Amino acid sequence: MTLLLQAWVFFWGAVWGSFLNVVIYRVPLGLSLVRPGSRCSTCGTPIRWYDNVPVLSYLILRGRCRACGAGYGPQYMLIEAACGVLALALFNATVLPLDPDTFVPAGVTWLWLQSFVYGLVAITFIDLRHFYIPDEISLPLVAIGVTGAFLIPAADPLAHAFGAAGAALFMLALSGISWLAFRREALGLGDAKLLAAIGAFVGWKALPFVLFASAVQALIATGVARLYTRLTGRSNALTLTTEELDAHFGEADRFTDAGSHTVVPYGPFLALAGLEVLLFGDDLLWRLVDALTRLLMGLPATTP
C-alpha cells in the first residue's frame, strides 16, 4: 500500500510539474493558462494526451515532436521529475508512516506545503528567464501560507503571520537602503513579496537562515558564472549588466548616472533557501554554525 501511494504521489507531483511548465511559459507573456491547449511551438500541432504523459512522453519521444520532429529542451521533463520528487519528499515527511487517526490532517498539510513548493519552482524559472517575479504567483502564496497556518493544527499561525510581515518589511527597508547606496533599484519588490511568501510558510524563525543561505549561494553562483564568462569569453545564463537589464525592461535612459553593476536574479536563491529550510528544518543555520565551530575548534561533532 505504501509503495503504491508513493508511486501515485510521484505521478501527482509530475502532473503538477507539467502544468508548471505551462505557467512558466505563459504567465510572463500574459497568455491564458487554459486556452489554447498544449501544442508544438514549432509546427503548432496540438499535443495529444498520450504524448503529454509527464516524464515518460519525453523519454519515449526522445525530446522531439511526433508531428514535425522538432526537438525541445529537457527543462520540461526535468521540472516534471523534480516536482514528482518534491511531492514524494513532502509526502514521506508529513504523511508517513500511515496512521488512520492522522492521515487526513497530515494530507492537508502535505497539500498546503505543495502549493508553496510549486510556487517556488515556477518563480525560480520565470525569474531566471525574465528577471522578474510575477505578483500572480507570489501574492497568492502569501495568502495561502498565512491562511493555511490558521487552519493546520501543527502550525503556529502567529509565527507564520509575523514571518510574512517581517520578511516584507525587512526587504522593503533593504531595498530603500540599496537605492540610496546605488542610486537605483538593487532589490526588486518582487523579492520582498517572495520572501514574505517564504515567511508565511516557514515562519519568522527560519528567516535568518533563508537570508544567509540565499546570499551565500547567490554569491557563489555569481562568482562561478563570471569566472565561466572570463575563461570562455561567452555570456552566461545567470548575470546581466545593469545596462542590459535596463534595455530588457525598456529603461535604458532612466539610470544613466547610476554606474554599471552586475545583476543577478535573486528570486531563485531565495526560493532555494526556502526549500532547504522546509526540507531540513528551521534550525539548519544554527546546526551548520555549531558544526563549523566544532570543526574549527577541534571538538567532537554532536550526534544528530
PyMOL commands that set and color helices and strands:
alter all, ss='L'
color gray80, all
select helices_A, chain A and resi 2-29+49-51+56-61+75-94+103-130+135-151+157-182+189-202+204-232+242-248+267-280+284-297
alter helices_A, ss='H'
color red, helices_A
select strands_A, chain A and resi 240-241+262-263
alter strands_A, ss='S'
color yellow, strands_A
deselect
rebuild
show_as cartoon
